[in-house]
Amino acid sequence: MASPLSLLIIESDSSEVFRLIREVKANGFSPLYQVVSKAEEWEEKIEEEDWDVILCGMNWPDEKTIHDFLRFLKDRQIDIPFLLIAEKSKYETALQMMKEGAADIIDHSTLFRLPHVLERERRELVFRREKEITANYLEQSLKEIQVQKFALDQANIVSTTDANGIITYVNDKFIQASGYSKEELIGQSHRILKSQDRTKEEWYDLWETIQNGKVWKGEIRNTKKDGTSFWVETTIVPFSAEDGSIFQYIAIHNEITNRKLAEEQLTHDAFYDSLTELPNRALFLARVEQKISEYNLFQKGFPIVFSINIDNFKRINHSLGNESGDEILVIYAKRLLKLCDPSAIVTRLGADSFAVLVTDCFSIEEGTEIANKLLENLKEIIPFQGYEIFLTASCGIASYGMAGKDGENILKNAEIAMFHSKSSKVGTVSVFNQRMQEKINYQLEIQNDLKKAIEKNEFIVYYQPIFDLAANEICHWEALIRWRHPKKGMVSPTDFIPMAEDSGLIVSLTKFVLEESALFAKKMREESNYKFSVAVNLSPQVFLDQNIFHWVVDIQQRLGVPYECLQVEITESLAMKNLSETIPILSNLKDIGVKIALDDFGTGYSSLAYLEKLPLSTVKIDKSFLNNVIPGSKEAILLVSIIHMAHGLGYKVVAEGVEDISQFHLLREYECDLIQGYLLSKPLSLEDAVSFLENFTGIQE
């Protein structure tokens, strides 16, 4: 059942009113609302209902200003939270309005915080009204204090002092908030909390008020035992004896630290992510440090950090666009926040990376179990603009002590563990250990050596044969780059290709592979009369560079290699990134005779409607489709369907990762055109490839 809420909206633009109400309803509220669109309606409508919250737009055109509304509420002593809906350009004005009584500011562009602030203000309004009633009862009768004390203790931070201000009682919430033990507090004055942001004159006025038997209300910034600050909204009630002398004070505190942090965020605009409204890296690290301090004091709330990165999120931006990608990130952030324990702190570190701080675990094993459940629940389909978006995420875990004793190191090591998960098996959880740090150091060394390797010609090209089942011969090769490091030996492509793409060096590497592949094809044509094509994989950087066409033309003119001897391979996600750019590039290459292959077919998110528009000649089925394939199985039906579908579109089919003779027989039965894999050969150096061709007599059945 939706939560009821009474709203008074000050806004002359009806479309803005509709947008506000839609956001409120979308977050589980059932609003009863009235709209003040003209100044003369204000006084009448403010009296109509016991409003929970007032929402006011900053673009108020009438002669009555927001300042007038706030002054009216203050003069009439009407206690209703007043929220401003403001563009960032008007934050300075809005902050001035907060000094005059506005409760909070909501970003006009996103309204992300609106439901949270509405719930908070409604709770605080209920609290203030209940507290006022409680304070009146306390003033009326000392005899009822024990009953009232019990009620207060359950919901508030409470302390009692004698006439001289010496603490005689504190409840558990006071102890938790301050970080001091009961024994450290009893017998002291409130000066132990080192209250800040108040002058000597203000303290004098406070004491004069309560010593004269009057109730004092205000906000106080206190200091915990560990040196961190916390804000409280305080009511101090004096109690008088029959002779009129004050013998006791009761202070009722409501902690408002989070609200104050939000106000600071509005002032500095530095602690929250602008897209998701989650805390950013700086604020997250501050919270980690705070929890570390609390853990050191109380030995509970063991701090553990999860670093979470969405797997392959670039494909969303490539296929749907960056704007849609941002919308999906907001949905994902809300889901992550909802799935985490309320005590957890969730942050967006940037792009598609998030982090979570949990403090309710007793061991790293328990933290790992929580992380696994979290990743599993995050897999739920996201409906978006007619699509069903399925996202997996990889997670790294680092805990206080084993992975560092400060927030920066703990988060860094959680990220290292997350990258380990991605490189090992996406969608999994890894706990940081020292071996991961050593691997990072190795990768840094590789990154530093990469540019030098190009200059020193340390790269070589290997070739893996592709077998034509119908012709019973080798008809194609795939070119695969290798790095022979002078000290580390052969470096795996999985270690250096991503770094080459990030640094832009992939462009130079691709030109090198194209050149070497053309020379290989030319050599075999001239010396052995072998006629085949060599396939070169293209990264997104190279593919979207219009120079790829000119590279191929230049190679043909210099080396005299026919265009049909060259083939380029692209992935589905790359092809689907931007069809308006993809199709012309592929068409230009195909028009001059270059073959076009679509790699890892079936693992992306493309549709047949798109595929038939692409000027392809070949599709390569990812080796994952061969797993567990036996005649009559669901896997077999899927494999046959893909082959027939590709044939129907006019494409030849290459099955990758063929490793045993049973797969060979099965693929031939299913009318697959070509096969590639260790059944034929592993990737070979140029010399070994030449020898392989000279000695190859077919697949031995």
N, C-alpha and C positions, 0 to 999 in steps of 0.2 A: 504494500500500500504506500502511495506517495506521501512524502512528509509535507504537512500543511505549512504555509508561510504567507504572512500578510505583508505586502509591499506597497509603498507609496513611491511612485516614479515621477520625478521632475524632469520632463523632456518634451520639447515641442515637436520633435520629429517622430511621427508615428512608426516609421520603419525601424528606428532605433529601439523604440519600445517593444516592437515585435521581436527584434533580435535578442533583447535582454530576456524577455519572457521565454523564448525558445531555448536559450541556454540554461535558464533556471529549471525548466521542465525536463530538459534532457539529462539533468543530473539528479533526478529523483524527487524534486519538490513539486507540490501542488499549490501554486501561488494564487492567493486572493489579492487583487491589486487594483489600485486607482491611479489615474494619471493626472498630474498637474501640468497643463500645457500653457496656462496663462497665470499671471501673477495673482489676479484677483481670486483664483480658485484655491490658493494656498491655505489660508486660514480656515476655510470651510472644510477642506478635505483632511487637514491634519487632525481635526477633531472628530472625524467620522468613525475612526477605527483605532484600536490599540495596536498600532503598526509595529511589526517586528524590525523592519529595516526601511530606510529611505535611500533610494538610488537616484543620483543626480548627474546628468550629463554636463560637461564643461562648456558646451556650446549654447548656453541659455541666452535667448535673444531679448528677453523682456527687460523692462526697466528695473525690476527687482533682481538684485544680484544674489549669488550663492552666499556671499557675506551676510546679506539680509536674512536669508533662511536660517543660517547658523545662529545669528544674533537673536532671532525670534525664539528658537528652541532654547537658547541659554536663558533669555529673560523669563520665559514661561516655565523654566526648569522641567522641560520635557526631555526625558531620557530615551532617545531613539537613535540607534547607530546610523550615521550619515555617511554613505559611501559615494565617492566620486568616480565617475567613469571618464578617464582622461587619456588623450593621446600623449605620447612621450614628449612632444613639443610643449605641452602644458603642465609637465610635472612640477616645474618650479612654482607656478601659481597654485597647483594642487597641494603642494607641500605647505604653502602659506595657509591654505584653508584648513589643513590638519592642525596647525597651531591654533586655529580659531575654533576647533571642535570637531572637524571631520574625523571619522574613525579610521578610514583606510582609503587607498587609491587602487582602482582596478584598471589594468591596461586595456584601453579601448579596442586595440587591434585583435586581441586574442580572447579576452574574457576568461582566460584559463583559470585564474584564481577565484573567480566570482563564486562558484558553489562552495569552495572551502571557506571563503571569508564570510559568506552568508551563514553557514553553519556555525562558524566561530562566534560571530557577532550575536547570533540568536542565543547561543549558550551563555555568552558573557552578559547579555541583557537579562536573561533569566537569573543568572548568578547575582547581578547587581541588585535586581529587585528583591530576590530572596535575602541577600545580605542586608539590604536596607530594613527589611522587616525584622531580620534577626537582631540588627543593631538597636532598633527601637525597643524590642523586647528586653534586650540587655540593659538599656537605660531605665526601663520601667521597673524591673524587678531583679534584684540580685538572687532571690530565692530560686529562680528558674535557670540559673547559670549552668548547673550540671547537665541538665537536659540539652540546653542549647550547645554546650561545649561538645557533647557527643556528636551532635549533628554537624557542627563546624569541623570537628576533627576528621570527619569522613571525606570532606570535600575541599577543605582549605588548609593553608599553612597558618597555624595559630600559635601565638605566644602570649604569656601573661607576665606583667611586671608589677613590682610594688610601687609605692608612691614616689620613690627615688629613681625609678627606671631600672631597677635590678631585676633580671629575669628570674621568675619563680617557676615557670612551666613552659615547655615547648612540646608540640605533638610530633609524631613520626615524620610527617610531611615537612616540618620545619627542619628537622635533622637531615633529611634527604636533600632538601634544597640547598642548605648551607654547607654541607660536607663536614660539619662539626658533630661530635658526639653529644649526647645529653649532658654528660658530666662536664664537658668543656663549655657548655652554654649556661647551665644553671649557676647563678651567682655573678654572672657577667652582665654588662649593659649591652644594648644593641650596637654600641660602638665596635664590638668584636667583628661585626659584619662590614666595617669600613665603608659605610654608605657614601656614595659619590654623587656628583652633579648637583649638590645643594650648598648654598652659601651659609655662613654663620647666621646671617639675618633670617634666613628661611627656617633654620633650626630653632631659632629663638621664637619665631612666630608660631611654630608647631607646638612648642612647649607651653607657650602662653595660652594657646587655644585649649589644650587638654587640661591644664592646671586650673583653668576657669570653668571646668566641667562641661566643655563642648566637645563634640565629636570632630575629629580631623580626618580628612580624606585626601589622598594624593598618591603619586607614583614615586617609588624609591628604587635606586639602583644599588644593589648590595654586592659584596664580594664574598665568594665562597672561600673555604679554607684553602683550596688549591690555587687561589688567585684569580679564577675566572669570575665573570660577572653574571648576575641574574637580576631581572627586573620583577618587581611586585607592585601590584595595585593594592594599597593599604588603607584600612579603616581602623583608627584607634579610638576606642570607647573608654572614657573615664568612669569610675564608679565612686560614688560619694557616700560617706557615713551620714548618720542622722544629724550630726553637727555641721554638715556641709563640707567637711574636709575630704580630700581625695585619698583613697587608701589602695586603689588598684587600677591598672589599665589592661585592657584586652586588645591585642592587635590582630586583625583578621587580614591575611594576605592572600592575594590571588596572583600566581606567577604569570607574567605577561612577557617573558623573555622572547618567545617566538614572534610576538607582534612587534616588539622593538627591533628585532633583527630584520623583519620585513620593512619597517620604516627606514632603517639604515640602507637596505637594498635600494629603495626608491631614491634615496639621497645619492648614493654612490654608483648605482646601476652596475655593480661589479660582481655580485655574488650569485646571480641566477641565470640560467640558460635562457636566452631570449626566445627560443623555439618551443621548448617543452615546459618552461617555468620550473624545472627541477633545479636544485642547487648545482652550481658549476664546480669545477675542480678546486678552486680556491676555498670555497665555503665547505666543500666536502672534506678537504684536508683539515680544516679547522675543527670540524665535528669529530674527525678521527682522533685528533690530538686531545680533544675534550674527553672522549671516551677512554682514551689511554690514561689520562689523569685520574678519572673516576675509578678505573680498574686498579690502578696502583694504590688508590686510597682504600677501596672497599673490597678488593679481590673478588669482584663479581662483575658480570657483564664483559666477558672475554672478547676483545675486539677482533673480528675477522672481516676481511675485505674480499668481495667478489668483483672481479673485472669481467664484464660481459660485453661481447662484440657480436653483432648480428652477422651471420655468415652470408657472404656473397651479396651484400646489400646493393652493391654497385649495379647489379642487373636490374633492380627496381628503378633506379634513376635512369639507366640506359633505355629501358623499355617504356616506362611510364612518364619519365621526365622528373627533373629535380623538385618541382613544386609538389607533385604527387608523392614523391619520396619523403618530403618534409611532413606532409599530412600523415603518412603512414608511421613516421617516427613519433609523431605526437600520440597517435593511437597506441603505439607500442609502449611509449613511456607511461601512459596512463595505466595500461595493463600491468606493467612491471611494478608500478607503485601500488596497485590494488592487490597484487599477488604477494607482495612482501609483508612481513609482520609490521604492525603500526610503529613499533619501536625502531625499525630499521631506517637507515638514511639512504635514500636513492638519489643518484646524481647522473647527469649526462656529461661525460667527459669531452664530447665533441663528436661530430659526424655520426657514425653508427655505433659508438662505444658508450657504455654505461658502467656504473659501479654501485655496489650496495655495501653498506656497513651494517653488520649484524653484531649484536652484543648479548644475545640470549643463548649462546652455545657454551657448552662446557668442554668441548674438544674439537679438534680439526676434523675428526671423523663425522661428528654431528653436523658441522658446517658443510662438509662435502655432501652429506645426505640431503640437506636443505637445498643446496645448489642444484643437485640433480633433479629434485622435484620441481624447482623453480623453472629450469630449462624445459622440462617436460610440459609444464602447464603453459609456458610461453609459446608452444608450438600450435596452439589453437588457431584455426583459420581466421584471417582478418578479411571480412567482406569489404571490398573497396571498388566503387564505380563499376560494378558488374564483374569484377575479378574476385577470385578467391586467393588471397595472398598467404602463402605458407612460408614462415620464416623459422629457421633454426638459429641457435646462437652457441658460441663457444665461451667457456668460462674458465678463469684462472682464480685460484684462491691463495691468499697469503694471510697469515695470522701474526698477531703481536708476539714478539719474542723470536719465533723461528724464522720469520721473514723480515725482521727489523724492529726497531723500538721507536720509530717515529712515523708519522703518517705518510710522508713523501716516499720513504723506502718501502713501506708496506704496500702502498698502491703501485709503485713501480714494479715490485716483484709479483704482485697479482697480475699485472699486465704481461709480464714475461711468461707467467704460467698460462695465461690465456693464449698467447701466441704459440706456445707449445701445443696446446689443444688443437689449434687450427692446423698446425703443421703435421700433427699426428693423425687426428681424426676429428673433423669438424662436428660440432654439436655435442662435444663431451666436456667433462670437467677435469682439470688438472690442478694438483696442489704444488705450490712452488717448492723446489729443492735446489741445491747448489749446482747440480748438473745442468739445470736450465740456464743459470747464470753463465756457466762456461760455454754453453751453446751460443748465447747472445754475444759473448766476447768473440767467439769464432766467426759469427756472422758479421760483426763489426770489422774484423780483420779482412774478411772476404770483400765487404763493401769498399774498404780502403784500397784493396788490391785490384778491384775490378777495372778501373780506368787504366791503370798501368798495364793490365793484361792485354787490353786492346792495343795499346801503343807498342807492346813487346811481341805481338802476334802469338799469344799463348793459346788462342782458341783454334779448335779444329772441328771439322764437320764429319759426323758419322752418318751412315745410311742404313735404313732398314728396308728389306725387300717387301714388295706387295705382289702376291701371286694371283694370277687370273685363272679361275677354276675351269672356265670353258676352253681357253687356249692352252691350258696346262703349261704356263710359262710365267717367268717374272716379267711384268709389264710396267711396273712403277716402283719408285723408291720414295721413302720419306727422309728428308734431311733433318738431322738432329744435332744441335750444337753441343760441343763438349769443351771443357776448360782443363787444360793440363797445367796445373799450378806448379811452379818450380820447387816449392817446399811441401805443399800439402798433397801433391799428386792430383789425381782426377777429382775435380770438384763437381758434385751433383748439380744438374740444372735447377733442381728445386731450391738449391741454396742461392744461386746467383741470378736466375731469370727474373724473379720478382724485384730484386734490387736494381737490375738493369732497366726494368720498366719504370720503377719509381724515379730513377735518376735521369731517364731519357737516353741512356746508352743503348737501349734496345734497338734504336734506329740504326746505329753503326753496326751492331751485331747482325741485324737482318740483312743489311746490304752485303755484309761479308758472306752470310749463308747463301744468298741468291747468287752471288758471284761464283762461289765454290761449287754450288749445285749445277750451274750452267757449264762450268769447266768439266765436271764429272760426266754430264750428259754428252758433251762434245767429244770427250776422250773416248767413251764407249762407242759412239757412232763411228768415229774415224778409225779406231784401232780394231774394233771387233764387230762393227756393223750392228750393234745392239741399238734398237730404237725404243726408248721408253721416256717417261716424264719423271721429273723429280719434284716432290711436293715440299713447299716451304711454309711453315706456320707463321701467320701474321698476328702481331699483338694489336690491340686497339690503337695505340699511338701510331704505329706504322700504317695500319689500314686506313685510318682517317686522314693520313697525310697524302695529299694529291700526288706527291712525288713518286709514289709506288708505281704508277703507270710509266712515268719517265725513266725510272730505274730499269724496268723490264725492257723498254725500247732501247735504252742505251746499251744494255748487255747484249741484246740481239745484234745490234749494229756493230759492236766492237768484236764480239766473239763468233758471230755468224751462226748462233744456235737457233734453230726454229722455235717459234713461240710455243708450239705444242709440246715441246720438251719440258716446259715449266708448268707447275701447278701451284696455286696458293690455297692454303687451308685457313678457314676462319671458323670461329665457334658460333653457336646459335645466339648466345647473348650479344656477341659483337654484331652479328648480322641484323638483329632486331633492334639494336640501339637507336638507329635513326634511318629508316628505310629510304627517306628522301636523299640521304647522302650515300647510303650503302649501295643501292641499285645502280646509280650511274657509274660508280667506281668499278663494280663487278662487271657491268655491261661493257665498259671500255676495255677491260682486260680480256673478256671472253671474245669480243669482236676481233681482236688481233690474234686469237688462237690460244690464249692461256687458259688452262683448265681451272675450274673453280670447285673446291671441295668444302663441304660443311662438316666440320669435325665434331665429335662427341654428340652425334645426332640423338635426340630423345631425352637429353638430360636438361634441356633448357625449358623456356616457357613460350616458344613460338607456336603459332597455329598454322594449319595447312593453308589457310587463306593467304598468309604472308609467304610461306615457303614457295608456293607455286609462282610467286612474283619474282623470286630470286633467280638470276641466270646461272644456275648451278649445273655441274656435270656429274658430281659424285656426292654421296653422303656416307659418312663413316659412323658406324654404330659403335657406341661406347662399349668397352669390354664388360661393363657391369651387366649388360643384357645377356651375356653368355653364362652367367652364374646359375647353377642349378638347372640348366636347360636339359630336359629329357623329353623324348617324344610324348606328346599328349598332355604335357604339363601346362599350367597357366603361363609360365615363362616362355615355353616353346610357342604357344599361341601368340603371345605378344611379339616375339622375335619374327615370326612369319608375317604378322600383320605389318610390322615396320618395313620389312623387305618388300612386300607387295605394294604397300603404300608408296614407297620411294620409286618402285618401278612404274607405278601408275602416273607419277609425276615426271617420268622420263629420266630418272637418275640411276646411275649405277651405284651398287652398294658394296662398301668395304667393311668387313667385320674385323675389329681390332682385338688384340689380346688373345688370339687363338694359340693355345698351348699344347693341345694333345690331339691325337688322330681321331678320337671320337667326335670332337667338335668339328673337325674338318669334314667328316662324313655327314654330320648333321647339317652343316651349312650348305654343303653341296646338294643335299636332298631338299633343302628349303630354297634352292635357287639363288643363293647369294652369289654375287659376281666375283668378288675378290676377298682375299684374307690377308691379314698381317699379324705377326706375332712370333713368339719364340719357337713355335712348331717349325717355322721356316728358318728363322735366324734372329739372333739378337742384333742390335745396331752394330754396324761394322765400320772400320776405318776405310779410307779410299782404297788402300792396297788390298785389304781383306775383302772388300766388296767386289773388286775386279776378279780376285781369285775365286770368290764364291760363284760369280756368274760363269766363269770358265769351267767350273767343275759341277755346276748344278745340273742334275738330270731329272728333277721332278720330286714330288713328295712320295716318300716310300710308304706304301699302304700295307 
